[in-house]
Amino acid sequence: MIETPDVINQTTAIDSSFLPLPLRPLVQLSWNYWWSWSADGTSIFRDLDPDVWDECEHNPRELLARTSDYRLMQMATDPGYVEQVQRLSQRFEQYMAKPLARQTGSSQSGRSLISPEHPVAYFCAEFGVHNSLPLYSGGLGVLAGDHLKSASDLRLPLVAVGLLYRFGYFQQRLRRDGWQEEHYGETYPEQLPIHRILNEDGTPLMIDVLMRGRAVHAQVWRADVGHVPLYLLDTNITENENIDRLVTGHLYGGDRQTRIVQEMLLGIGGVRLLRKLKLEPSVFHLNEGHSAFLTLELARELIQSGLPFTEAAQRVRERCVFTTHTPVAAGNDEFDSNLVTRAFGPTYEQELGLTHEEFEALGRVNPKDSKEPYGLTPLAIRMCRSTNGVSRKHGEVSRALWQKLWPESTVSEVPITHVTNGVHAPTWVAPVIRSLYESYMGGDWSDQVRDKVRWEQGIAKVSDAELWAAHSLLKQRLIAFIRQRSFHARTERGESMQYTESARKMFDPSALTIGFARRIAAYKRWNLLLKDPDRLLKIIDSADRPVQFVFAGKAHPQDQGAKLTLQQVAQWKYDARVQARAVFLQDYDHEIAHELVQSVDVWLNVPRRPLEASGTSGEKVAMNGGLNLSILDGWWLEGYDGTNGFAIGSSAEGAEAGDVDASDAESLYRVLEEQVVPLYYERGSDGLPRKWISMMKRSIVTLVPEFNSDRMVEEYLRRIYS
């Protein structure tokens, strides 16, 4: 673990004496999110008291505090449980004892080589490490969480910087008419598996950033993700004015003024934090443009030591890399010139040695256009030595999107590359599938997740019956989960008794089950499936070959169009012909995502090409033997080979949106009718869908070794960081 000189890690002060002696290792385990992706990690805490585990939303610290003394003693005198605790604790100590990697050789640019003394500094606005740490809204945050976990597994020296949001992202509730309502629950840091960073004298470590004419103070919390420390800045302290305490109030909430000061705190405050911790990173990784202001802070430091801005900027570029996740210009953060001026004031640009016009030009595609807003993506691209998209196609789209920054270059010459996203296998694989992998590929299967030959040899040994039995169990678990969640949701909404009770019997474990869960946005085309409702009903309501759909996703609170789309889907399930075959699970989060990606037969994805930067949910499904049914965009354009899943439409582009939607809807229905449904229900004399299982195995063998975050992080290390 990377140490932080001159500060105190408050974990060392935690008292474990309240626990019976055999259970005291649980305290140490509860303070590091390693347990969340370790085999048996979740079950160790859940089995202590399943009811309390659910009530505290899978927060191990709160679980230990709320479990009754009698229950603790029951488990402390259970030899089987105590042995599990000891075994997990020993594995954790062995994991943490392995030293971090250290690059060898010399750096031709003069930059420090990556080492524990000079780690990678990974900045992101959200981190989806686990649902008990509610600092994420969707794919970007979950990807960042997986990045940290793989960095830890690979022993890559890396520190992460983010914000501790007091109210996080919203919790979703649907009214009886299907309209989304947002609710925000307050996060209490003292109850989370994170600890405050203290100075040597025991006072909280603080950083300051001048914003809106005031010095805003932030305290610092630390979450441990295996070997990786995740530092979180928090302005909710009495030293700040009320409005400044809300700088870290809501994730992606508030107005544009709130957004810009959040991003100032993340970028500028994050660099100042690393200085307080006496860390000198070898490279700064800007994961999306939210942290782009960190490049200005690095330049300011150099300028204060006597360098002119031009030379300082060049040195900053040598140490910074940028990943863009957005395939459309409108999706990038932009701010009105007056707002930038109010947020920064005159002091910061003066410390950079820039005029006001020069300062604002850094954030414009056309530096001479005074009417153009200030964009964080142009700033990041200008101030970083490399820019990459998150799939091969996204790299192509990004080169065209930002070609104007290189007016003398053709699109193909624009220096934007790509590193295709991947997912963290141990986090997303279901325990029963993990058990199969351990049996046929060895206990170290996750350490060898990139070994294609090992996957081919191992999966070839798995019998069709074993794989299908494991998958069928997961589907039964999913349906039990759907019934329980739906019953409670209908009860809370005050639905009719008949409709509420019907939740207890909805869905059929033997029916083809398709999952569709993602953020509700126009380009993700939630309504494409409903383009021809009568045709879809014929597919769903077949007597001998039924199909059932599970939906989940959130609309941005300010996106009224997305809310209307969600309402249409939510109301559709009230159709008597649909009730037993379609469900919407509200409040999509890490827990629901796990249930879906581990259990569905098919994962549906229908974005409008080429607007899916990458996507990772389908990669998690493949990790568990599920099949993808997707538009050829993002990662699926690279993953699909004609034998490992299903493709909708073609990869052609350029037609009118309405024509593309109609064509893709027709293709979706046709693929369901002619390929997916017949293949799933084609059974042998033993009742097994042999051809379907063969495609499941092909999906695992071709996709898992390639689309995992170990490969992704290793590629960043080899091609981007170094």
BELQUIFEN-V108239 format. One record per pair of residues at least 12 apart in sequence whose C-alpha atoms are under 6 Angstrom apart, sorted by the first residue. I is the first residue (numbers start at 1). J is the second residue. Records with the same first field share a line. If there is no record, write none. Layout:
I=J ; J
This chain:
1=227
4=277
6=200
7=198 ; 199 ; 200
8=198
9=197
10=195
22=76
30=60 ; 61
31=193
32=224 ; 225
33=225
34=225 ; 226
37=426 ; 427
58=132
59=132
61=193
100=155
101=155 ; 156
102=115
112=282
114=282
115=157
116=157
118=280 ; 281 ; 282
119=157 ; 158 ; 281 ; 282
120=158 ; 281 ; 282 ; 283
121=158 ; 159 ; 160 ; 281 ; 284 ; 285
122=160 ; 285
123=160 ; 161 ; 286 ; 287
124=162 ; 287
125=162
126=141
127=141 ; 144 ; 145
128=141 ; 142 ; 145
129=145
131=590
134=168
135=168
137=169
146=424
150=710
152=226 ; 227 ; 228
158=228
159=228 ; 229
160=230
161=230 ; 231
162=232
163=232 ; 233
164=232 ; 233 ; 234
165=248 ; 249 ; 250
166=186 ; 187 ; 249
167=184 ; 185 ; 186 ; 187 ; 249 ; 250
168=250 ; 251
169=251
170=182 ; 183 ; 184
171=183 ; 184 ; 587
172=587
178=567 ; 570 ; 571
179=567
194=222 ; 223
195=221 ; 222
196=220 ; 221
197=220 ; 221
205=219
206=218 ; 219
211=343 ; 344
212=342 ; 343
218=233 ; 234 ; 235
219=233 ; 234
220=232 ; 233
235=248
247=262
263=290 ; 291
266=291
267=291 ; 293 ; 294
268=293 ; 294 ; 297
283=319 ; 320
284=320
285=321 ; 322
286=322
287=323
288=323 ; 324
289=376 ; 377
292=376 ; 380
299=312 ; 313
300=352
317=383 ; 384 ; 385
318=385
320=384 ; 385
321=384 ; 385 ; 386
322=387
323=387 ; 388 ; 389
324=389
327=611 ; 613
333=375 ; 376
334=373 ; 374 ; 375
335=373 ; 374
336=373
337=373
362=379
363=375 ; 378 ; 379
365=405
387=416
388=416 ; 417 ; 418
389=418
390=418 ; 419 ; 420 ; 421 ; 614
391=418 ; 419 ; 420 ; 614 ; 634 ; 635
392=418
394=613
395=417 ; 418
399=411 ; 414 ; 416
422=707 ; 708 ; 709 ; 712
423=708 ; 709
424=708 ; 709
429=624
430=598
440=458
441=458
449=705
450=705
452=705
455=701
456=701
474=599
475=599
476=509
478=595
483=503 ; 504
486=503
487=500 ; 503
506=580
507=580
511=546 ; 547
512=547
513=548 ; 549 ; 600 ; 601
514=549 ; 600 ; 601 ; 602 ; 603
515=549 ; 550 ; 600 ; 603
516=551 ; 604
517=551 ; 552 ; 553
518=553
519=553 ; 554
520=554 ; 555 ; 562
521=562
523=607 ; 608
524=607
525=607
528=665
548=581 ; 582
549=582
550=582 ; 583
551=584
552=584 ; 585 ; 588
553=588
597=620 ; 621
598=624
601=626
602=626 ; 627 ; 628
603=628 ; 629
604=629 ; 630
605=630
606=630 ; 631
609=633
610=633
612=634
613=634
614=634 ; 635
622=700
623=704
625=696 ; 700
627=645
628=645
629=646 ; 647
630=647 ; 648
631=647 ; 648
632=651
644=695 ; 698 ; 699
648=667 ; 668
649=664 ; 667
680=692
